[in-house]
Amino acid sequence: MLELQDVHTFYGHIHALKGINLTVGQGEIVALIGGNGAGKTTTLRTISGMVKPRSGAVRLNGRDIGGLTPHAIMQLGMSHVPEGRRIFPQLSVRENLEIGAYTVRDRKAIAERIQQGFELFPRLEERQKQLGGTLSGGEQQMLAIARALMVDPKLLLLDEPSMGLSPKFVEVIFDIVERLNRERGTTILLVEQNALMALSMAHRAYVLQTGSIVLTGPAAEVKDNSEVQKVYLGA
């Protein structure tokens, strides 16, 4: 479904991604792990069109999307939940969800997807009139994911969904991620600081260091790698 081929991305003179090669097959959960500054968020931003690669190809279902806007990429079936959630704090939960569907013209479909979001996250239904900025961190993450699902994406990019959350909310969020993959068939590329949890749920994984892929393989094998255990799993 997704392919990055020899992708180089720069921030000014900073060479952030150095020839990334990465694939995500339909129906997979693929984890991307690495330390701070490794280029994980830049990878997702490059895929979703927020940052333009200087060279290389980004393909979605065989189509080169490297030069498209985030809006155009979203219309092709990809949605991005950014690091830090980025909800609209002065808008209600329901209004945030409605904004997530700004590319959808069918009002019935929008209403159905809002209800689907409430079924995934019952707490959001309870707080649908509450301002987004008054929600807890875990509730805001639920809202960010539900908002991304309003366009019915086939590929979901998740950037650090557990960051800053209590263990209880982390478990809820990851349960939902697994359900989306298992029940809806949503393909997921996951960037996650909790490497153990990410590798436990993913099918395959990539390890990124200073803008380069240094290890890839089935998630179980990556989790068993001695260097990964030492650096990322605290073994």
C-alpha positions as CSV (number, residue, x, y, z in Angstrom):
1,M,0.0,0.0,0.0
2,L,2.8,2.4,0.9
3,E,6.3,2.6,-0.4
4,L,9.2,4.9,0.3
5,Q,12.1,4.5,-2.0
6,D,15.5,6.3,-1.3
7,V,13.7,9.3,0.3
8,H,15.8,12.2,1.4
9,T,14.2,15.0,3.4
10,F,15.9,18.2,4.5
11,Y,15.0,21.0,7.0
12,G,17.1,23.8,5.5
13,H,20.6,22.4,5.6
14,I,19.8,19.6,8.0
15,H,19.6,16.2,6.3
16,A,16.8,14.7,8.3
17,L,16.1,11.5,6.2
18,K,19.0,9.9,4.5
19,G,17.7,7.5,1.8
20,I,14.8,5.9,3.6
21,N,13.4,2.7,2.1
22,L,10.2,1.5,3.8
23,T,7.1,-0.5,2.8
24,V,3.7,-1.0,4.5
25,G,1.5,-3.8,3.1
26,Q,-2.3,-3.7,3.0
27,G,-3.7,-4.8,6.4
28,E,-0.4,-4.5,8.3
29,I,0.6,-2.7,11.4
30,V,4.1,-1.6,10.9
31,A,6.1,0.0,13.8
32,L,8.8,2.6,13.4
33,I,10.9,3.0,16.5
34,G,14.0,5.0,17.3
35,G,15.4,7.6,19.7
36,N,14.6,11.3,19.9
37,G,15.8,13.0,16.7
38,A,16.0,9.8,14.7
39,G,13.6,11.1,12.1
40,K,10.4,9.2,13.0
41,T,8.1,12.2,12.9
42,T,9.8,13.6,9.8
43,T,9.1,10.3,8.1
44,L,5.4,10.6,8.8
45,R,5.3,14.2,7.9
46,T,7.0,13.4,4.6
47,I,4.5,10.6,3.8
48,S,1.5,12.8,4.6
49,G,2.7,15.8,2.5
50,M,3.5,18.2,5.4
51,V,7.2,18.1,4.4
52,K,8.3,17.7,0.8
53,P,11.1,15.2,0.1
54,R,14.1,16.6,-1.8
55,S,14.5,13.3,-3.7
56,G,13.2,9.8,-3.8
57,A,9.7,8.5,-4.2
58,V,6.7,8.2,-1.9
59,R,4.0,6.0,-3.4
60,L,0.5,5.2,-2.2
61,N,-1.1,2.2,-4.0
62,G,1.5,2.7,-6.7
63,R,0.9,6.4,-7.2
64,D,3.7,8.9,-6.5
65,I,2.3,11.3,-3.9
66,G,5.6,13.1,-3.1
67,G,4.5,16.3,-4.6
68,L,0.9,16.4,-3.4
69,T,-0.6,18.6,-0.7
70,P,-1.8,17.0,2.6
71,H,-5.4,17.7,1.5
72,A,-4.9,15.8,-1.7
73,I,-3.2,12.9,0.0
74,M,-6.0,12.6,2.6
75,Q,-8.5,12.3,-0.3
76,L,-6.6,9.3,-1.5
77,G,-7.3,7.4,1.7
78,M,-4.6,8.4,4.2
79,S,-5.0,10.1,7.5
80,H,-2.4,11.4,10.0
81,V,-2.7,11.7,13.8
82,P,0.2,14.0,14.6
83,E,2.4,14.1,17.7
84,G,0.8,16.2,20.3
85,R,-2.8,15.5,19.1
86,R,-3.4,19.0,17.7
87,I,-7.1,19.2,18.4
88,F,-9.0,22.5,18.3
89,P,-9.2,23.4,22.0
90,Q,-11.9,26.1,21.6
91,L,-14.2,23.8,19.7
92,S,-16.5,21.1,21.2
93,V,-15.8,17.4,20.7
94,R,-18.5,17.1,18.1
95,E,-17.2,20.2,16.2
96,N,-13.7,18.7,16.2
97,L,-15.1,15.6,14.6
98,E,-17.1,17.6,12.0
99,I,-13.9,19.5,11.0
100,G,-12.2,16.1,10.6
101,A,-14.7,15.4,7.8
102,Y,-14.2,18.6,5.9
103,T,-13.4,16.7,2.7
104,V,-16.6,14.6,3.0
105,R,-19.7,16.0,1.3
106,D,-22.2,13.4,2.3
107,R,-23.9,14.6,5.5
108,K,-25.3,11.2,6.3
109,A,-21.9,9.6,6.1
110,I,-20.5,12.3,8.4
111,A,-23.3,11.5,11.0
112,E,-22.6,7.8,10.7
113,R,-18.9,8.3,11.2
114,I,-19.4,10.5,14.2
115,Q,-21.5,7.7,15.7
116,Q,-18.8,5.2,14.8
117,G,-16.3,7.3,16.7
118,F,-18.6,7.4,19.7
119,E,-18.9,3.6,19.6
120,L,-15.1,3.3,19.6
121,F,-14.7,5.9,22.3
122,P,-17.9,6.0,24.4
123,R,-16.3,8.7,26.6
124,L,-16.3,11.1,23.7
125,E,-20.1,10.7,23.3
126,E,-20.4,11.6,27.0
127,R,-18.4,14.7,26.4
128,Q,-19.5,15.6,22.9
129,K,-20.5,19.2,23.9
130,Q,-17.4,19.7,26.0
131,L,-14.6,21.9,24.7
132,G,-11.6,19.9,23.4
133,G,-9.2,21.9,25.5
134,T,-10.9,20.8,28.7
135,L,-10.4,17.1,28.0
136,S,-7.8,15.0,29.7
137,G,-4.7,14.0,27.7
138,G,-6.1,10.6,27.1
139,E,-9.5,11.9,26.0
140,Q,-7.7,14.3,23.6
141,Q,-5.9,11.4,22.1
142,M,-9.1,9.6,21.6
143,L,-10.6,12.6,19.9
144,A,-7.5,13.0,17.6
145,I,-7.9,9.4,16.5
146,A,-11.7,9.6,16.1
147,R,-11.2,12.9,14.1
148,A,-8.7,11.1,11.7
149,L,-11.2,8.3,11.2
150,M,-13.8,10.7,9.9
151,V,-12.4,10.4,6.3
152,D,-12.6,6.6,6.5
153,P,-8.9,6.2,5.9
154,K,-7.4,3.0,4.5
155,L,-4.0,4.0,5.9
156,L,-3.6,5.6,9.3
157,L,-0.4,7.3,10.4
158,L,-0.1,7.4,14.2
159,D,2.7,9.6,15.8
160,E,3.4,8.8,19.4
161,P,-0.2,8.0,20.5
162,S,0.8,7.1,24.0
163,M,2.9,10.1,24.8
164,G,2.1,11.7,28.1
165,L,-0.8,9.3,28.9
166,S,-1.4,7.3,32.0
167,P,-1.0,3.5,31.7
168,K,-4.8,3.1,31.8
169,F,-5.2,5.3,28.7
170,V,-2.3,3.8,26.9
171,E,-4.0,0.4,27.2
172,V,-7.2,1.9,25.9
173,I,-5.5,3.6,22.9
174,F,-3.6,0.4,21.9
175,D,-6.7,-1.7,22.2
176,I,-8.4,0.6,19.8
177,V,-5.5,0.5,17.3
178,E,-5.6,-3.3,17.3
179,R,-9.4,-3.2,16.8
180,L,-9.1,-0.9,13.9
181,N,-6.7,-3.2,12.2
182,R,-8.5,-6.4,13.1
183,E,-12.1,-5.4,12.5
184,R,-11.9,-2.7,9.9
185,G,-8.7,-3.8,8.1
186,T,-7.1,-0.4,8.6
187,T,-3.5,-0.4,7.6
188,I,-1.4,1.4,10.3
189,L,2.1,2.9,10.4
190,L,2.9,3.5,14.0
191,V,5.6,5.7,15.5
192,E,5.7,5.0,19.2
193,Q,8.0,5.8,22.1
194,N,6.8,2.6,24.0
195,A,8.8,0.3,21.8
196,L,7.8,-2.8,23.7
197,M,4.1,-2.2,23.2
198,A,4.6,-1.2,19.6
199,L,6.7,-4.3,18.8
200,S,4.2,-6.5,20.6
201,M,1.3,-5.5,18.4
202,A,3.0,-4.8,15.1
203,H,3.5,-7.3,12.2
204,R,6.8,-5.8,11.1
205,A,9.1,-3.1,12.3
206,Y,11.8,-0.6,11.3
207,V,14.5,0.9,13.5
208,L,15.5,4.4,12.6
209,Q,18.8,6.1,13.7
210,T,19.8,9.6,12.7
211,G,17.7,9.5,9.5
212,S,18.6,6.0,8.4
213,I,17.0,2.6,8.7
214,V,19.4,0.3,10.6
215,L,17.2,-2.7,11.1
216,T,14.0,-4.2,9.7
217,G,12.1,-7.4,9.9
218,P,9.2,-9.2,11.6
219,A,8.3,-7.3,14.8
220,A,9.0,-10.4,16.9
221,E,12.5,-10.7,15.5
222,V,13.2,-7.1,16.0
223,K,12.0,-7.3,19.6
224,D,14.4,-10.2,20.2
225,N,17.4,-8.4,18.7
226,S,20.0,-7.9,21.5
227,E,20.8,-4.3,20.5
228,V,17.1,-3.3,20.3
229,Q,16.6,-4.9,23.8
230,K,19.5,-3.0,25.2
231,V,18.8,0.5,23.6
232,Y,15.0,0.6,23.4
233,L,13.5,-2.1,25.7
234,G,15.7,-1.6,28.8
235,A,16.9,-5.2,28.8
